[in-house]
Amino acid sequence: MMGLFLAMIFRISEVEVHPQYAESYLPYAAEVASVSVTNEPGVVSIFPMRDKKNPNRFRIIEIYADEKAYKAHIESAHFKKYKSGTLHMVKELALLDHEPLVPELRNLVFRKSANEK
């Protein structure tokens, strides 16, 4: 099981949008998350969240089965639509890669198993 985690990508994307685009950003984030998780077997999670104290800041929990799944995701039509549609909205973007501290919890937390490739 641990071998599966060595290939997986765990990322938190921190997105800050210009204040005038805070509401316009929402449908783009919702659509790319929904389409990606539903249609891309290698996308385990794309889970966008909005900061309650600063509505211009968003965090997106991204988990991919491996580098191949991530590369396929960023080449997908729905991701390109998200990227081109929100590029002018984004004030700051940070892509922060992580490693799990308790990898054996993965199957308890996520329903989408590593076997769904």
Disulfide bonds with the S-S distance in Angstrom:
none
